[in-house]
Amino acid sequence: MPSDPAGSDTEYDEFGLFHENAEEAGLPWSGPPLVRRESVEVGPGQRISALVWGDGPPEVVLLHGGAQNAHTWDTVALALDRPLVALDLPGHGHSDRRADRDYLPVRNAEAVAAAVERLAPDAGTVVGMSLGGLTAIRLAARRPDLVRRLVVVDVTPGVTPEKAAPITNFVNGPETFGSLDELLERTVAFNPGRSVSSLRRGILHNTVRSPDGTWRWRWDRFLTPGAGFGFGALWDDLGAVKAPALLVRGALSGVVSDEDAAEFARRVPHARVETVEGAGHSVQGDRPVELARLIDGFATDGFA
């Protein structure tokens, strides 16, 4: 079995990098935050892993995008400074993989519902980005008791292979890499607007080293070209959402078109749409403090 990312030239401490997030984002630092990893059973032989921030009842649930993991929210979590839970979606991070490799929103929402029931049943806000956003839409439609406010980050059911091509071109790259430097070089090439230090952190959280010395991503490879699209049925789920809703777009991203945003607002007349300047698809990575401000305002009073 692959090991955690560690070797003679790489020391990895899952909870030892938060000071880097804070420094890079210009956030105050008074010492390590209180964060623990928990795992809950969501079905026979299936467990969901999560990062639990703080020691109070979680107020926010964070769902990452495809090929990511709960650590993508680290800077947002630091900026929010609220008790919260960031889940690893099925097949991602430390969560179990599925034998059928079905990691699409309908099945994801079933697992996420079971995890939220256990870890954050009274959370006021569920935030989902990309695949996590589509999962959150399904969850809000089917389990409104668990989604009192909904934040969807840079995705709608109108996403297509063409709109998502910059992301899928990256995640559908090589399955293994000879070194972390090789992996980092490819990641930097696809994310020219991000600092190398932030991308290296993300890699350390999202890779494992195999016994033969090669490296691979810490998610089950399922995003083959053309797969995972055809989410149109989720428009009906979105229309069933009664909770206050917020759509956050990255100004530099093409994943959500103006027509998609208009359809989102038409399906959910009570929704708000906000655009974050300088952010691409990964708003939480490109502009985490700005995203945290939007989430915080929305979680507090329903308005961004």
C-alpha positions as protocol buffer text, in pm:
chain_id: "A"
residue {
  index: 1
  type: MET
  ca { x: 0 y: 0 z: 0 }
}
residue {
  index: 2
  type: PRO
  ca { x: 121 y: 356 z: -67 }
}
residue {
  index: 3
  type: SER
  ca { x: 241 y: 554 z: 232 }
}
residue {
  index: 4
  type: ASP
  ca { x: 183 y: 910 z: 340 }
}
residue {
  index: 5
  type: PRO
  ca { x: 401 y: 1163 z: 155 }
}
residue {
  index: 6
  type: ALA
  ca { x: 726 y: 1131 z: 346 }
}
residue {
  index: 7
  type: GLY
  ca { x: 1079 y: 1047 z: 252 }
}
residue {
  index: 8
  type: SER
  ca { x: 1439 y: 1143 z: 300 }
}
residue {
  index: 9
  type: ASP
  ca { x: 1378 y: 1482 z: 139 }
}
residue {
  index: 10
  type: THR
  ca { x: 1014 y: 1538 z: 241 }
}
residue {
  index: 11
  type: GLU
  ca { x: 879 y: 1566 z: 593 }
}
residue {
  index: 12
  type: TYR
  ca { x: 502 y: 1586 z: 603 }
}
residue {
  index: 13
  type: ASP
  ca { x: 297 y: 1686 z: 906 }
}
residue {
  index: 14
  type: GLU
  ca { x: -71 y: 1706 z: 815 }
}
residue {
  index: 15
  type: PHE
  ca { x: -141 y: 1963 z: 1086 }
}
residue {
  index: 16
  type: GLY
  ca { x: 194 y: 2139 z: 1073 }
}
residue {
  index: 17
  type: LEU
  ca { x: 145 y: 2367 z: 773 }
}
residue {
  index: 18
  type: PHE
  ca { x: -135 y: 2597 z: 887 }
}
residue {
  index: 19
  type: HIS
  ca { x: 109 y: 2876 z: 976 }
}
residue {
  index: 20
  type: GLU
  ca { x: 208 y: 2888 z: 608 }
}
residue {
  index: 21
  type: ASN
  ca { x: -156 y: 2930 z: 505 }
}
residue {
  index: 22
  type: ALA
  ca { x: -201 y: 3213 z: 754 }
}
residue {
  index: 23
  type: GLU
  ca { x: 120 y: 3392 z: 657 }
}
residue {
  index: 24
  type: GLU
  ca { x: 48 y: 3376 z: 286 }
}
residue {
  index: 25
  type: ALA
  ca { x: -307 y: 3507 z: 333 }
}
residue {
  index: 26
  type: GLY
  ca { x: -204 y: 3782 z: 577 }
}
residue {
  index: 27
  type: LEU
  ca { x: -411 y: 3631 z: 858 }
}
residue {
  index: 28
  type: PRO
  ca { x: -315 y: 3679 z: 1224 }
}
residue {
  index: 29
  type: TRP
  ca { x: -135 y: 3385 z: 1383 }
}
residue {
  index: 30
  type: SER
  ca { x: -149 y: 3313 z: 1756 }
}
residue {
  index: 31
  type: GLY
  ca { x: -67 y: 2944 z: 1738 }
}
residue {
  index: 32
  type: PRO
  ca { x: -195 y: 2625 z: 1577 }
}
residue {
  index: 33
  type: PRO
  ca { x: -573 y: 2597 z: 1540 }
}
residue {
  index: 34
  type: LEU
  ca { x: -763 y: 2316 z: 1707 }
}
residue {
  index: 35
  type: VAL
  ca { x: -815 y: 2061 z: 1428 }
}
residue {
  index: 36
  type: ARG
  ca { x: -864 y: 1687 z: 1444 }
}
residue {
  index: 37
  type: ARG
  ca { x: -936 y: 1415 z: 1192 }
}
residue {
  index: 38
  type: GLU
  ca { x: -1242 y: 1198 z: 1241 }
}
residue {
  index: 39
  type: SER
  ca { x: -1389 y: 912 z: 1042 }
}
residue {
  index: 40
  type: VAL
  ca { x: -1750 y: 796 z: 1035 }
}
residue {
  index: 41
  type: GLU
  ca { x: -1918 y: 494 z: 878 }
}
residue {
  index: 42
  type: VAL
  ca { x: -2167 y: 594 z: 610 }
}
residue {
  index: 43
  type: GLY
  ca { x: -2245 y: 248 z: 474 }
}
residue {
  index: 44
  type: PRO
  ca { x: -2122 y: -110 z: 481 }
}
residue {
  index: 45
  type: GLY
  ca { x: -1747 y: -95 z: 446 }
}
residue {
  index: 46
  type: GLN
  ca { x: -1759 y: 275 z: 362 }
}
residue {
  index: 47
  type: ARG
  ca { x: -1616 y: 549 z: 582 }
}
residue {
  index: 48
  type: ILE
  ca { x: -1596 y: 922 z: 530 }
}
residue {
  index: 49
  type: SER
  ca { x: -1300 y: 1109 z: 676 }
}
residue {
  index: 50
  type: ALA
  ca { x: -1322 y: 1470 z: 786 }
}
residue {
  index: 51
  type: LEU
  ca { x: -1128 y: 1754 z: 940 }
}
residue {
  index: 52
  type: VAL
  ca { x: -1313 y: 1894 z: 1241 }
}
residue {
  index: 53
  type: TRP
  ca { x: -1212 y: 2251 z: 1324 }
}
residue {
  index: 54
  type: GLY
  ca { x: -1274 y: 2390 z: 1673 }
}
residue {
  index: 55
  type: ASP
  ca { x: -1440 y: 2233 z: 1974 }
}
residue {
  index: 56
  type: GLY
  ca { x: -1788 y: 2379 z: 1945 }
}
residue {
  index: 57
  type: PRO
  ca { x: -2087 y: 2250 z: 1746 }
}
residue {
  index: 58
  type: PRO
  ca { x: -1990 y: 2288 z: 1377 }
}
residue {
  index: 59
  type: GLU
  ca { x: -2156 y: 2585 z: 1210 }
}
residue {
  index: 60
  type: VAL
  ca { x: -2037 y: 2521 z: 854 }
}
residue {
  index: 61
  type: VAL
  ca { x: -1981 y: 2212 z: 636 }
}
residue {
  index: 62
  type: LEU
  ca { x: -1728 y: 2238 z: 351 }
}
residue {
  index: 63
  type: LEU
  ca { x: -1732 y: 2005 z: 46 }
}
residue {
  index: 64
  type: HIS
  ca { x: -1434 y: 2015 z: -191 }
}
residue {
  index: 65
  type: GLY
  ca { x: -1418 y: 1963 z: -566 }
}
residue {
  index: 66
  type: GLY
  ca { x: -1321 y: 1657 z: -765 }
}
residue {
  index: 67
  type: ALA
  ca { x: -957 y: 1549 z: -730 }
}
residue {
  index: 68
  type: GLN
  ca { x: -922 y: 1766 z: -418 }
}
residue {
  index: 69
  type: ASN
  ca { x: -958 y: 1696 z: -45 }
}
residue {
  index: 70
  type: ALA
  ca { x: -1061 y: 1866 z: 278 }
}
residue {
  index: 71
  type: HIS
  ca { x: -732 y: 2057 z: 308 }
}
residue {
  index: 72
  type: THR
  ca { x: -826 y: 2273 z: 9 }
}
residue {
  index: 73
  type: TRP
  ca { x: -1032 y: 2472 z: 263 }
}
residue {
  index: 74
  type: ASP
  ca { x: -753 y: 2529 z: 518 }
}
residue {
  index: 75
  type: THR
  ca { x: -706 y: 2901 z: 455 }
}
residue {
  index: 76
  type: VAL
  ca { x: -1081 y: 2959 z: 432 }
}
residue {
  index: 77
  type: ALA
  ca { x: -1126 y: 2776 z: 763 }
}
residue {
  index: 78
  type: LEU
  ca { x: -857 y: 2988 z: 928 }
}
residue {
  index: 79
  type: ALA
  ca { x: -1020 y: 3306 z: 799 }
}
residue {
  index: 80
  type: LEU
  ca { x: -1370 y: 3200 z: 906 }
}
residue {
  index: 81
  type: ASP
  ca { x: -1255 y: 3117 z: 1259 }
}
residue {
  index: 82
  type: ARG
  ca { x: -1575 y: 2921 z: 1321 }
}
residue {
  index: 83
  type: PRO
  ca { x: -1629 y: 2562 z: 1434 }
}
residue {
  index: 84
  type: LEU
  ca { x: -1671 y: 2368 z: 1111 }
}
residue {
  index: 85
  type: VAL
  ca { x: -1628 y: 2036 z: 934 }
}
residue {
  index: 86
  type: ALA
  ca { x: -1445 y: 1986 z: 604 }
}
residue {
  index: 87
  type: LEU
  ca { x: -1523 y: 1647 z: 453 }
}
residue {
  index: 88
  type: ASP
  ca { x: -1318 y: 1427 z: 223 }
}
residue {
  index: 89
  type: LEU
  ca { x: -1569 y: 1318 z: -41 }
}
residue {
  index: 90
  type: PRO
  ca { x: -1592 y: 946 z: -116 }
}
residue {
  index: 91
  type: GLY
  ca { x: -1287 y: 829 z: -306 }
}
residue {
  index: 92
  type: HIS
  ca { x: -1088 y: 1137 z: -207 }
}
residue {
  index: 93
  type: GLY
  ca { x: -840 y: 1220 z: 66 }
}
residue {
  index: 94
  type: HIS
  ca { x: -863 y: 975 z: 354 }
}
residue {
  index: 95
  type: SER
  ca { x: -1218 y: 859 z: 273 }
}
residue {
  index: 96
  type: ASP
  ca { x: -1279 y: 507 z: 145 }
}
residue {
  index: 97
  type: ARG
  ca { x: -1300 y: 436 z: -224 }
}
residue {
  index: 98
  type: ARG
  ca { x: -1609 y: 281 z: -378 }
}
residue {
  index: 99
  type: ALA
  ca { x: -1590 y: -48 z: -565 }
}
residue {
  index: 100
  type: ASP
  ca { x: -1822 y: 90 z: -835 }
}
residue {
  index: 101
  type: ARG
  ca { x: -1621 y: 417 z: -854 }
}
residue {
  index: 102
  type: ASP
  ca { x: -1944 y: 616 z: -860 }
}
residue {
  index: 103
  type: TYR
  ca { x: -1841 y: 951 z: -716 }
}
residue {
  index: 104
  type: LEU
  ca { x: -2106 y: 1159 z: -885 }
}
residue {
  index: 105
  type: PRO
  ca { x: -2340 y: 1392 z: -694 }
}
residue {
  index: 106
  type: VAL
  ca { x: -2633 y: 1155 z: -634 }
}
residue {
  index: 107
  type: ARG
  ca { x: -2425 y: 887 z: -460 }
}
residue {
  index: 108
  type: ASN
  ca { x: -2196 y: 1145 z: -299 }
}
residue {
  index: 109
  type: ALA
  ca { x: -2495 y: 1319 z: -142 }
}
residue {
  index: 110
  type: GLU
  ca { x: -2608 y: 996 z: 21 }
}
residue {
  index: 111
  type: ALA
  ca { x: -2268 y: 949 z: 188 }
}
residue {
  index: 112
  type: VAL
  ca { x: -2237 y: 1316 z: 279 }
}
residue {
  index: 113
  type: ALA
  ca { x: -2582 y: 1315 z: 440 }
}
residue {
  index: 114
  type: ALA
  ca { x: -2480 y: 1027 z: 666 }
}
residue {
  index: 115
  type: ALA
  ca { x: -2155 y: 1204 z: 759 }
}
residue {
  index: 116
  type: VAL
  ca { x: -2324 y: 1539 z: 828 }
}
residue {
  index: 117
  type: GLU
  ca { x: -2584 y: 1367 z: 1046 }
}
residue {
  index: 118
  type: ARG
  ca { x: -2301 y: 1236 z: 1263 }
}
residue {
  index: 119
  type: LEU
  ca { x: -2057 y: 1526 z: 1259 }
}
residue {
  index: 120
  type: ALA
  ca { x: -2254 y: 1846 z: 1201 }
}
residue {
  index: 121
  type: PRO
  ca { x: -2630 y: 1789 z: 1227 }
}
residue {
  index: 122
  type: ASP
  ca { x: -2700 y: 2148 z: 1333 }
}
residue {
  index: 123
  type: ALA
  ca { x: -2463 y: 2329 z: 1096 }
}
residue {
  index: 124
  type: GLY
  ca { x: -2624 y: 2639 z: 954 }
}
residue {
  index: 125
  type: THR
  ca { x: -2443 y: 2647 z: 620 }
}
residue {
  index: 126
  type: VAL
  ca { x: -2323 y: 2391 z: 366 }
}
residue {
  index: 127
  type: VAL
  ca { x: -2061 y: 2510 z: 117 }
}
residue {
  index: 128
  type: GLY
  ca { x: -1972 y: 2304 z: -190 }
}
residue {
  index: 129
  type: MET
  ca { x: -1719 y: 2377 z: -465 }
}
residue {
  index: 130
  type: SER
  ca { x: -1733 y: 2216 z: -812 }
}
residue {
  index: 131
  type: LEU
  ca { x: -1818 y: 1846 z: -760 }
}
residue {
  index: 132
  type: GLY
  ca { x: -1885 y: 1933 z: -396 }
}
residue {
  index: 133
  type: GLY
  ca { x: -2119 y: 2210 z: -512 }
}
residue {
  index: 134
  type: LEU
  ca { x: -2324 y: 1974 z: -727 }
}
residue {
  index: 135
  type: THR
  ca { x: -2328 y: 1731 z: -434 }
}
residue {
  index: 136
  type: ALA
  ca { x: -2449 y: 2010 z: -206 }
}
residue {
  index: 137
  type: ILE
  ca { x: -2731 y: 2095 z: -449 }
}
residue {
  index: 138
  type: ARG
  ca { x: -2850 y: 1736 z: -440 }
}
residue {
  index: 139
  type: LEU
  ca { x: -2816 y: 1726 z: -62 }
}
residue {
  index: 140
  type: ALA
  ca { x: -3013 y: 2049 z: -19 }
}
residue {
  index: 141
  type: ALA
  ca { x: -3295 y: 1918 z: -238 }
}
residue {
  index: 142
  type: ARG
  ca { x: -3322 y: 1579 z: -68 }
}
residue {
  index: 143
  type: ARG
  ca { x: -3222 y: 1666 z: 288 }
}
residue {
  index: 144
  type: PRO
  ca { x: -3329 y: 2024 z: 357 }
}
residue {
  index: 145
  type: ASP
  ca { x: -3301 y: 1949 z: 728 }
}
residue {
  index: 146
  type: LEU
  ca { x: -2923 y: 1933 z: 683 }
}
residue {
  index: 147
  type: VAL
  ca { x: -2884 y: 2236 z: 455 }
}
residue {
  index: 148
  type: ARG
  ca { x: -3023 y: 2552 z: 611 }
}
residue {
  index: 149
  type: ARG
  ca { x: -2813 y: 2779 z: 390 }
}
residue {
  index: 150
  type: LEU
  ca { x: -2646 y: 2674 z: 65 }
}
residue {
  index: 151
  type: VAL
  ca { x: -2328 y: 2815 z: -89 }
}
residue {
  index: 152
  type: VAL
  ca { x: -2226 y: 2682 z: -432 }
}
residue {
  index: 153
  type: VAL
  ca { x: -1878 y: 2775 z: -553 }
}
residue {
  index: 154
  type: ASP
  ca { x: -1809 y: 2806 z: -927 }
}
residue {
  index: 155
  type: VAL
  ca { x: -2034 y: 2536 z: -1064 }
}
residue {
  index: 156
  type: THR
  ca { x: -2391 y: 2482 z: -1181 }
}
residue {
  index: 157
  type: PRO
  ca { x: -2572 y: 2187 z: -1341 }
}
residue {
  index: 158
  type: GLY
  ca { x: -2492 y: 2359 z: -1671 }
}
residue {
  index: 159
  type: VAL
  ca { x: -2126 y: 2255 z: -1660 }
}
residue {
  index: 160
  type: THR
  ca { x: -2007 y: 2080 z: -1976 }
}
residue {
  index: 161
  type: PRO
  ca { x: -1686 y: 1904 z: -2083 }
}
residue {
  index: 162
  type: GLU
  ca { x: -1593 y: 2212 z: -2283 }
}
residue {
  index: 163
  type: LYS
  ca { x: -1636 y: 2450 z: -1989 }
}
residue {
  index: 164
  type: ALA
  ca { x: -1447 y: 2219 z: -1755 }
}
residue {
  index: 165
  type: ALA
  ca { x: -1167 y: 2132 z: -2001 }
}
residue {
  index: 166
  type: PRO
  ca { x: -893 y: 2329 z: -1819 }
}
residue {
  index: 167
  type: ILE
  ca { x: -964 y: 2128 z: -1503 }
}
residue {
  index: 168
  type: THR
  ca { x: -1010 y: 1786 z: -1662 }
}
residue {
  index: 169
  type: ASN
  ca { x: -699 y: 1833 z: -1877 }
}
residue {
  index: 170
  type: PHE
  ca { x: -502 y: 1864 z: -1555 }
}
residue {
  index: 171
  type: VAL
  ca { x: -658 y: 1583 z: -1353 }
}
residue {
  index: 172
  type: ASN
  ca { x: -651 y: 1341 z: -1646 }
}
residue {
  index: 173
  type: GLY
  ca { x: -272 y: 1366 z: -1668 }
}
residue {
  index: 174
  type: PRO
  ca { x: -19 y: 1095 z: -1576 }
}
residue {
  index: 175
  type: GLU
  ca { x: -125 y: 845 z: -1312 }
}
residue {
  index: 176
  type: THR
  ca { x: 217 y: 837 z: -1145 }
}
residue {
  index: 177
  type: PHE
  ca { x: 514 y: 1070 z: -1113 }
}
residue {
  index: 178
  type: GLY
  ca { x: 881 y: 994 z: -1054 }
}
residue {
  index: 179
  type: SER
  ca { x: 922 y: 1265 z: -793 }
}
residue {
  index: 180
  type: LEU
  ca { x: 740 y: 1541 z: -609 }
}
residue {
  index: 181
  type: ASP
  ca { x: 931 y: 1797 z: -814 }
}
residue {
  index: 182
  type: GLU
  ca { x: 792 y: 1644 z: -1133 }
}
residue {
  index: 183
  type: LEU
  ca { x: 441 y: 1654 z: -994 }
}
residue {
  index: 184
  type: LEU
  ca { x: 484 y: 2011 z: -871 }
}
residue {
  index: 185
  type: GLU
  ca { x: 616 y: 2125 z: -1208 }
}
residue {
  index: 186
  type: ARG
  ca { x: 301 y: 2002 z: -1381 }
}
residue {
  index: 187
  type: THR
  ca { x: 78 y: 2158 z: -1115 }
}
residue {
  index: 188
  type: VAL
  ca { x: 250 y: 2497 z: -1145 }
}
residue {
  index: 189
  type: ALA
  ca { x: 213 y: 2486 z: -1524 }
}
residue {
  index: 190
  type: PHE
  ca { x: -165 y: 2448 z: -1489 }
}
residue {
  index: 191
  type: ASN
  ca { x: -195 y: 2706 z: -1209 }
}
residue {
  index: 192
  type: PRO
  ca { x: 24 y: 3002 z: -1314 }
}
residue {
  index: 193
  type: GLY
  ca { x: -159 y: 3246 z: -1089 }
}
residue {
  index: 194
  type: ARG
  ca { x: -91 y: 3058 z: -766 }
}
residue {
  index: 195
  type: SER
  ca { x: 222 y: 3071 z: -552 }
}
residue {
  index: 196
  type: VAL
  ca { x: 453 y: 2773 z: -571 }
}
residue {
  index: 197
  type: SER
  ca { x: 443 y: 2739 z: -191 }
}
residue {
  index: 198
  type: SER
  ca { x: 64 y: 2709 z: -184 }
}
residue {
  index: 199
  type: LEU
  ca { x: 68 y: 2452 z: -465 }
}
residue {
  index: 200
  type: ARG
  ca { x: 337 y: 2251 z: -288 }
}
residue {
  index: 201
  type: ARG
  ca { x: 123 y: 2245 z: 27 }
}
residue {
  index: 202
  type: GLY
  ca { x: -170 y: 2122 z: -173 }
}
residue {
  index: 203
  type: ILE
  ca { x: 41 y: 1847 z: -326 }
}
residue {
  index: 204
  type: LEU
  ca { x: 167 y: 1729 z: 12 }
}
residue {
  index: 205
  type: HIS
  ca { x: -192 y: 1698 z: 133 }
}
residue {
  index: 206
  type: ASN
  ca { x: -312 y: 1530 z: -186 }
}
residue {
  index: 207
  type: THR
  ca { x: -49 y: 1268 z: -275 }
}
residue {
  index: 208
  type: VAL
  ca { x: 84 y: 937 z: -153 }
}
residue {
  index: 209
  type: ARG
  ca { x: 418 y: 772 z: -218 }
}
residue {
  index: 210
  type: SER
  ca { x: 419 y: 412 z: -342 }
}
residue {
  index: 211
  type: PRO
  ca { x: 668 y: 147 z: -230 }
}
residue {
  index: 212
  type: ASP
  ca { x: 850 y: 178 z: -564 }
}
residue {
  index: 213
  type: GLY
  ca { x: 920 y: 545 z: -490 }
}
residue {
  index: 214
  type: THR
  ca { x: 673 y: 690 z: -739 }
}
residue {
  index: 215
  type: TRP
  ca { x: 399 y: 935 z: -639 }
}
residue {
  index: 216
  type: ARG
  ca { x: 29 y: 936 z: -715 }
}
residue {
  index: 217
  type: TRP
  ca { x: -269 y: 1150 z: -626 }
}
residue {
  index: 218
  type: ARG
  ca { x: -473 y: 1077 z: -313 }
}
residue {
  index: 219
  type: TRP
  ca { x: -800 y: 1030 z: -502 }
}
residue {
  index: 220
  type: ASP
  ca { x: -952 y: 748 z: -699 }
}
residue {
  index: 221
  type: ARG
  ca { x: -898 y: 815 z: -1066 }
}
residue {
  index: 222
  type: PHE
  ca { x: -1242 y: 851 z: -1217 }
}
residue {
  index: 223
  type: LEU
  ca { x: -1246 y: 1176 z: -1416 }
}
residue {
  index: 224
  type: THR
  ca { x: -1175 y: 1025 z: -1756 }
}
residue {
  index: 225
  type: PRO
  ca { x: -1233 y: 1251 z: -2058 }
}
residue {
  index: 226
  type: GLY
  ca { x: -1605 y: 1310 z: -2106 }
}
residue {
  index: 227
  type: ALA
  ca { x: -1704 y: 1130 z: -1786 }
}
residue {
  index: 228
  type: GLY
  ca { x: -1897 y: 1285 z: -1504 }
}
residue {
  index: 229
  type: PHE
  ca { x: -2102 y: 1525 z: -1715 }
}
residue {
  index: 230
  type: GLY
  ca { x: -2468 y: 1538 z: -1802 }
}
residue {
  index: 231
  type: PHE
  ca { x: -2574 y: 1701 z: -1475 }
}
residue {
  index: 232
  type: GLY
  ca { x: -2885 y: 1860 z: -1624 }
}
residue {
  index: 233
  type: ALA
  ca { x: -3120 y: 1670 z: -1392 }
}
residue {
  index: 234
  type: LEU
  ca { x: -2969 y: 1862 z: -1101 }
}
residue {
  index: 235
  type: TRP
  ca { x: -3140 y: 2178 z: -1230 }
}
residue {
  index: 236
  type: ASP
  ca { x: -3463 y: 2027 z: -1099 }
}
residue {
  index: 237
  type: ASP
  ca { x: -3294 y: 1956 z: -766 }
}
residue {
  index: 238
  type: LEU
  ca { x: -3176 y: 2316 z: -756 }
}
residue {
  index: 239
  type: GLY
  ca { x: -3530 y: 2434 z: -822 }
}
residue {
  index: 240
  type: ALA
  ca { x: -3646 y: 2236 z: -520 }
}
residue {
  index: 241
  type: VAL
  ca { x: -3406 y: 2416 z: -285 }
}
residue {
  index: 242
  type: LYS
  ca { x: -3593 y: 2636 z: -39 }
}
residue {
  index: 243
  type: ALA
  ca { x: -3297 y: 2742 z: 172 }
}
residue {
  index: 244
  type: PRO
  ca { x: -3123 y: 3076 z: 116 }
}
residue {
  index: 245
  type: ALA
  ca { x: -2865 y: 3016 z: -158 }
}
residue {
  index: 246
  type: LEU
  ca { x: -2550 y: 3190 z: -277 }
}
residue {
  index: 247
  type: LEU
  ca { x: -2362 y: 3119 z: -602 }
}
residue {
  index: 248
  type: VAL
  ca { x: -2000 y: 3236 z: -600 }
}
residue {
  index: 249
  type: ARG
  ca { x: -1823 y: 3265 z: -935 }
}
residue {
  index: 250
  type: GLY
  ca { x: -1452 y: 3302 z: -1005 }
}
residue {
  index: 251
  type: ALA
  ca { x: -1409 y: 3596 z: -1242 }
}
residue {
  index: 252
  type: LEU
  ca { x: -1130 y: 3418 z: -1432 }
}
residue {
  index: 253
  type: SER
  ca { x: -1316 y: 3086 z: -1460 }
}
residue {
  index: 254
  type: GLY
  ca { x: -1517 y: 2968 z: -1757 }
}
residue {
  index: 255
  type: VAL
  ca { x: -1694 y: 2688 z: -1571 }
}
residue {
  index: 256
  type: VAL
  ca { x: -2001 y: 2903 z: -1498 }
}
residue {
  index: 257
  type: SER
  ca { x: -2129 y: 3107 z: -1792 }
}
residue {
  index: 258
  type: ASP
  ca { x: -2349 y: 3413 z: -1764 }
}
residue {
  index: 259
  type: GLU
  ca { x: -2635 y: 3198 z: -1891 }
}
residue {
  index: 260
  type: ASP
  ca { x: -2566 y: 2940 z: -1617 }
}
residue {
  index: 261
  type: ALA
  ca { x: -2569 y: 3210 z: -1350 }
}
residue {
  index: 262
  type: ALA
  ca { x: -2897 y: 3349 z: -1487 }
}
residue {
  index: 263
  type: GLU
  ca { x: -3051 y: 3001 z: -1485 }
}
residue {
  index: 264
  type: PHE
  ca { x: -2932 y: 2948 z: -1127 }
}
residue {
  index: 265
  type: ALA
  ca { x: -3107 y: 3271 z: -1025 }
}
residue {
  index: 266
  type: ARG
  ca { x: -3419 y: 3175 z: -1221 }
}
residue {
  index: 267
  type: ARG
  ca { x: -3440 y: 2833 z: -1055 }
}
residue {
  index: 268
  type: VAL
  ca { x: -3377 y: 2979 z: -709 }
}
residue {
  index: 269
  type: PRO
  ca { x: -3540 y: 3324 z: -709 }
}
residue {
  index: 270
  type: HIS
  ca { x: -3415 y: 3390 z: -356 }
}
residue {
  index: 271
  type: ALA
  ca { x: -3052 y: 3321 z: -453 }
}
residue {
  index: 272
  type: ARG
  ca { x: -2768 y: 3571 z: -470 }
}
residue {
  index: 273
  type: VAL
  ca { x: -2482 y: 3559 z: -721 }
}
residue {
  index: 274
  type: GLU
  ca { x: -2140 y: 3702 z: -636 }
}
residue {
  index: 275
  type: THR
  ca { x: -1823 y: 3718 z: -845 }
}
residue {
  index: 276
  type: VAL
  ca { x: -1476 y: 3711 z: -690 }
}
residue {
  index: 277
  type: GLU
  ca { x: -1222 y: 3910 z: -887 }
}
residue {
  index: 278
  type: GLY
  ca { x: -884 y: 3750 z: -949 }
}
residue {
  index: 279
  type: ALA
  ca { x: -1016 y: 3401 z: -883 }
}
residue {
  index: 280
  type: GLY
  ca { x: -1033 y: 3110 z: -1122 }
}
residue {
  index: 281
  type: HIS
  ca { x: -1232 y: 2792 z: -1067 }
}
residue {
  index: 282
  type: SER
  ca { x: -1063 y: 2722 z: -733 }
}
residue {
  index: 283
  type: VAL
  ca { x: -1189 y: 3031 z: -557 }
}
residue {
  index: 284
  type: GLN
  ca { x: -1089 y: 2887 z: -218 }
}
residue {
  index: 285
  type: GLY
  ca { x: -730 y: 2855 z: -341 }
}
residue {
  index: 286
  type: ASP
  ca { x: -703 y: 3177 z: -539 }
}
residue {
  index: 287
  type: ARG
  ca { x: -891 y: 3418 z: -311 }
}
residue {
  index: 288
  type: PRO
  ca { x: -959 y: 3233 z: 18 }
}
residue {
  index: 289
  type: VAL
  ca { x: -1002 y: 3539 z: 239 }
}
residue {
  index: 290
  type: GLU
  ca { x: -1252 y: 3697 z: 1 }
}
residue {
  index: 291
  type: LEU
  ca { x: -1446 y: 3371 z: -17 }
}
residue {
  index: 292
  type: ALA
  ca { x: -1441 y: 3339 z: 362 }
}
residue {
  index: 293
  type: ARG
  ca { x: -1584 y: 3691 z: 390 }
}
residue {
  index: 294
  type: LEU
  ca { x: -1872 y: 3598 z: 161 }
}
residue {
  index: 295
  type: ILE
  ca { x: -1940 y: 3273 z: 347 }
}
residue {
  index: 296
  type: ASP
  ca { x: -1921 y: 3446 z: 685 }
}
residue {
  index: 297
  type: GLY
  ca { x: -2167 y: 3718 z: 589 }
}
residue {
  index: 298
  type: PHE
  ca { x: -2404 y: 3468 z: 434 }
}
residue {
  index: 299
  type: ALA
  ca { x: -2381 y: 3228 z: 729 }
}
residue {
  index: 300
  type: THR
  ca { x: -2451 y: 3514 z: 968 }
}
residue {
  index: 301
  type: ASP
  ca { x: -2755 y: 3675 z: 810 }
}
residue {
  index: 302
  type: GLY
  ca { x: -2819 y: 3509 z: 476 }
}
residue {
  index: 303
  type: PHE
  ca { x: -2661 y: 3790 z: 276 }
}
residue {
  index: 304
  type: ALA
  ca { x: -2313 y: 3818 z: 127 }
}
